[in-house]
């Protein structure tokens, strides 16, 4: 009877084949994740626009808003942007970000029509936030914008207003 000769190089290669397969799957998976993360990133610019679209504007109605009070906005929309929510994603929205010492303490976004003068408005600090818990004044920036979708979602800012908010409840 002839015994097979064991080749140590052959045996170690057999053990490496499954490992190479696993590594290949990981590399392909990471490549896919990285490629998708680049295409689905938030497309907002870090620089806050003032009036990026001709004719668009936004202002705060209240002269001295305070934490826990309602704020309303007057705004002018660019041509083709709808004021009322239609479900089509073409309506205008307002994002409000408030900071204390450079730290974000409150953020919100809503359909612009719900925040304009005469509507419900926005409760500064919301129902619960770091700002509402800690109190104190804040600097806020409201951005009039619209989301569009053409292969990927895009944040389209039209105009911004920065305003100070008192810290009283």
N, C-alpha and C positions, 0 to 999 in steps of 0.2 A: 504494500500500500504506500502510495506516495503522499507525503504531507505537503500542503501548500506552504510556500515560502512567504513569510510575512515581511512586507516592506513598510518600514516605519514612516517613510515619506508618504506612501499611499494612505496609510491609516490616519495620519494627521491631516491630510488633505480632505478625507472623508468627513472629519469632524469640523472642518472649517466651512464646508459648503453650506450647512444650515445657518451658520453665523453670518456668512456673506449675504445670504438671502434676506435675513432679518435686517442687516445694515442697509441693504438696497431699498427695502420697503420704507425704512425710516428716512432715508435721504429723499426718496420720491415724495413721501408724505410731507416732510418739512418744506420741500421746494414748492409743493402745492399750497401749503398754508401761507408761506411767505408771499407767493404770487397773488393769492386772493386778498391778503391783508393790504397790499399796496393798491389794489383796485377798489377796495371797499372802505378806504379811510374816509374819515370826516373831511370834507373839502373846505371847511371854514378856514378863513385866514386868521392868523393871530393878531393882525392889525385891525383895529376897529375902524370901520368906514364912517365917514361923516355923512355925505350925500353921494352915494355911489351910482345912483340912477337919476337921470335928469327928471326933475319935478317931484321927486320923493322927499318927504320930510316927516319928522316926528317931534312932538314936544309934550311936556308934562303939563297937565291942566292945573293941578294943585300947586300953590305958591310955596308951601312949606310942608311937604309930606313927612309923616313920622311913622316909625315902626308900629305895626298894628292897625294903621289906618289904610283906607283904600286909595289907590292911585288910578288916574285915568289918563288917556293919551289922546291928543289930536294928531292926525296924520293925513298926509296926502300920498296916494298910491301912484305908482307909475302906470302908464297906459297898459291895459291888458291884464292887470292883476285885479282879482275880484275881492270885494270887501266881505262878502258873505260866504260861509262855509257851504260848499256844494258837494263835498265828498270826492271831488276830482283832484284835490291837492293843489289847486290853483289859488286858493284864498291866501290872503296876507296873514302873517302871524307876528307876534311880538315876543321876543325873549328878553327877560330882565335878569341881570346878574348883579349881585350886591357884594361889596368887599369891605372888610375891616382890616387895616394894616396889610393890605395886599393879599389877604386870604379870602377865598370865596365863602360866604356865610349863608347865602340864599340865592337860589336860581329858580326861574319859572319860565314857562312858555305857554301861550294860549292864542286862540284865534283873535286877531286884532279887533274884530267887530265886538267882542265881549269885553274889551278893555277901553273902548273909546268913551268920550264924554257922554253921559246919559245912560251908559250900560252899567253892568254890575261892577266892573273894575277889578283891580287886583289887590288882594290883601297883602300888604308888605310884611314879609316874614312868614306868610302862609300860616297853616295850622300847626306846623312844627318845623323848626329849623335851628341850626346853630345860632343864627342871629336872634331868633325869638327867645331862645334859652339864655343867651349871654346878654342880650340887650345892647344898648349903645348905638351911636350914629354909624352910618355906612355911606359909601359912595356907590351909586348904582348906574348901570348903563343899560338902557333899553334899546334893542335893535329891531327895527321893522324889517321883516324878511319874508321869504317864500322858499319852500322846498320844491325842486323840480326833479324830474327823473327822465334821463335819456341814456339808458345803459347803466347808469349808476346815479345814486341820489346826490344832489348838489344843493348846498346851502347858498342862497342868493340874498345877501344883505342889501337893503335899499338905503337906509338912513339910520343914524343913531343919535341918541341924546344921553348925556351924562348929567346926573343930578345928585344932590346931597339929600340924605334922609336923616331926620332927627331920631334920637334913640328913645323917646318917650313912648309908652304904651297908652 
